[in-house]
Amino acid sequence: MEKIVLSEKDPNFKNEIASQPGAEAFMRCFTCGTCTASCPVAEVHEEYDPRRIIRMAVLGMREEVLSSDVLWMCSRCYTCHALCPQNVKFTDVISVLRGMAIKEGYVPGERQEEAKELDRAVQELRCLLIDNKLHPGNKKADKIRSKVEELVKNDW
């Protein structure tokens, strides 16, 4: 495990995040882990850990947070917010961090819209798969295949 040298980190990073609409309660987090335990993305992606993202931000690890691919893994389902005992709106915090990552040049500006488009497409695919499972005679397989091909073809 890499040693964190706090004197080399940005002590104001947490305040910048907390000053943004939706992220005001971000520093109330006491790292209970409810967000991570309830997160559908964390369940299937071992590197995605909302609690860790908050902790890194509080420690001032600006570059590590804003350059991390895990910021873009959040499916924005709000499960973490619904269950958080401290009312930390983690989904809104993710939105703030994504905006900062774009503004500060860690990712291309179009990443935000691409992520929204991908989220919509994944939800559509999920609905198609559920519909196909519930009504197998609907022959949704071709539509499912074309949606998957479309998602794979449209690389970032």
C-alpha positions in Angstrom: 0.0 0.0 0.0 1.3 3.4 -1.0 2.1 5.8 1.8 0.0 9.0 1.8 2.0 12.1 2.6 -0.6 14.7 3.6 1.8 17.6 3.3 1.9 16.9 -0.4 -1.9 16.9 -0.8 -4.4 19.7 -1.4 -6.0 20.5 2.0 -8.6 22.8 0.3 -9.9 20.1 -2.1 -12.6 19.0 0.4 -13.8 22.6 0.9 -14.0 23.1 -2.9 -16.2 20.0 -3.2 -18.4 20.9 -0.2 -18.9 24.4 -1.6 -20.7 23.0 -4.7 -24.5 22.6 -4.9 -25.5 19.0 -3.9 -22.2 18.3 -2.2 -22.6 20.5 0.9 -23.0 17.5 3.2 -20.1 15.6 1.7 -17.8 16.1 4.8 -20.4 14.6 7.1 -19.4 11.2 5.9 -18.0 9.0 8.7 -17.1 6.2 6.3 -19.6 3.7 7.6 -19.6 1.9 4.2 -23.3 1.9 3.6 -22.8 3.5 0.2 -20.4 0.9 -0.9 -22.3 -2.0 0.6 -25.5 -0.9 -1.2 -23.9 0.1 -4.5 -24.8 -2.1 -7.5 -21.6 -1.0 -9.3 -19.4 -1.9 -6.3 -21.0 -5.3 -6.4 -19.7 -6.0 -9.8 -16.6 -3.8 -10.1 -14.0 -4.5 -7.3 -12.2 -1.1 -7.8 -15.3 1.0 -7.3 -15.7 2.1 -3.7 -17.7 5.2 -3.0 -16.4 5.3 0.6 -12.8 5.3 -0.7 -13.5 8.2 -3.1 -14.9 10.3 -0.2 -12.0 9.4 2.0 -9.4 10.3 -0.7 -11.2 13.6 -1.4 -11.2 14.5 2.4 -7.5 13.7 2.5 -6.8 16.2 -0.3 -5.9 13.6 -3.0 -7.1 15.9 -5.8 -5.0 14.4 -8.7 -5.7 10.8 -7.7 -9.5 11.4 -7.4 -10.0 13.6 -10.5 -7.8 11.5 -12.8 -9.4 8.2 -11.7 -11.5 6.2 -14.1 -13.8 5.1 -11.2 -15.5 8.5 -11.2 -17.2 7.4 -14.4 -18.4 4.0 -13.1 -21.2 5.4 -11.0 -24.6 4.6 -12.5 -26.2 7.5 -10.7 -28.9 5.3 -9.2 -29.0 7.2 -5.9 -29.1 4.0 -3.8 -26.2 5.3 -1.8 -28.0 8.6 -1.1 -31.2 6.9 -0.1 -29.4 4.8 2.5 -26.8 7.1 3.8 -27.3 7.8 7.5 -25.5 11.2 7.1 -27.6 12.3 4.1 -24.4 12.6 1.9 -25.6 12.9 -1.6 -22.8 10.8 -3.1 -24.3 10.8 -6.6 -24.2 14.6 -6.5 -20.7 14.5 -5.2 -19.7 12.3 -8.1 -21.3 14.9 -10.5 -19.2 17.6 -8.8 -16.1 15.6 -9.1 -16.8 14.8 -12.8 -17.3 18.5 -13.5 -14.0 19.3 -11.7 -12.2 16.6 -13.7 -13.4 18.1 -16.9 -12.7 21.7 -15.9 -9.2 20.9 -14.7 -8.4 18.9 -17.9 -8.1 15.4 -16.4 -10.6 14.1 -19.0 -12.0 15.5 -22.3 -15.0 17.8 -22.0 -17.3 15.5 -24.0 -16.9 12.7 -21.4 -19.9 14.1 -19.4 -22.3 13.8 -22.3 -20.9 10.4 -23.3 -21.4 9.1 -19.8 -25.1 10.3 -19.9 -25.6 8.7 -23.3 -24.1 5.5 -22.0 -26.2 5.5 -18.9 -29.4 5.9 -21.0 -28.3 3.1 -23.4 -27.4 0.7 -20.5 -30.9 1.4 -19.0 -32.5 0.7 -22.3 -30.5 -2.6 -22.6 -31.5 -3.6 -19.1 -35.2 -3.0 -19.9 -34.8 -5.0 -23.1 -33.2 -7.9 -21.3 -35.8 -7.9 -18.5 -38.6 -7.8 -21.1 -37.0 -10.6 -23.1 -36.7 -12.7 -19.9 -40.4 -12.0 -18.9 -41.7 -12.5 -22.4 -39.4 -14.8 -24.3 -41.7 -15.0 -27.3 -41.2 -11.2 -28.1 -38.1 -12.0 -30.0 -36.1 -9.1 -28.5 -32.8 -10.9 -29.0 -32.0 -9.1 -32.3 -32.7 -5.7 -30.7 -30.6 -6.7 -27.7 -27.7 -7.8 -29.9 -27.8 -4.5 -32.0 -27.9 -2.4 -28.8 -24.8 -4.3 -27.4 -23.0 -3.9 -30.8 -23.9 -0.1 -30.7 -22.5 0.2 -27.2 -19.3 -1.6 -28.0 -18.8 0.3 -31.3 -19.2 3.8 -29.7 -15.8 3.8 -27.9 -14.8 6.8 -25.8 
